[in-house]
Amino acid sequence: MAPIHLACSNGRLNLIQYIIELIPSSLELLHTKDGHTPFLIAVYFNQLEVIKYLISKKCNLSATDDEGSGAVHISVERGHLNVLKYLIDNNYCNPNATNHQDRTPLHVVVAAEQSQILEYLLEIKPSLLNNVQDKDYTLQITL
């Protein structure tokens, strides 16, 4: 793990700022194990202040890991409602994004059994239940 990734995972904002100032290209440095950028690492480890800083530095909000999961999928799977709300409420991610398995965040949230996140997603966008992109993954929920 590169120093920028370690700093992002631990929320070391002062160190992250220093690294990016010295080496601006580190903003998009991929972690070789899973393809996470510093932004995705910060999402994975629920480091909201780091996320805000990286966004202010114009990180790639569309970054995905080796499985095609972006920030929205990762925040849902990890149960980071605060991060998910920040990203969606500020239009930094698409709640209909699909990964390499054509799964949306709604599929991920059901599989991860994150009921609070499920309620939030359906509250902000009830049409997610009728996602026409659902190919073999029809999602039916009885409310």
Sequence and secondary structure as in RCSB ss.txt:
>XXXX:A:sequence
MAPIHLACSNGRLNLIQYIIELIPSSLELLHTKDGHTPFLIAVYFNQLEVIKYLISKKCNLSATDDEGSGAVHIS
VERGHLNVLKYLIDNNYCNPNATNHQDRTPLHVVVAAEQSQILEYLLEIKPSLLNNVQDKDYTLQITL
>XXXX:A:secstr
  HHHHHHHTT HHHHHHHHHH GGGGG   TTT   HHHHHHHTT HHHHHHHHHTT  TT   TTS  HHHHH
HHHT HHHHHHHHHTT S TT   TT   HHHHHHHHT HHHHHHHHHH GGGGG TT SS       
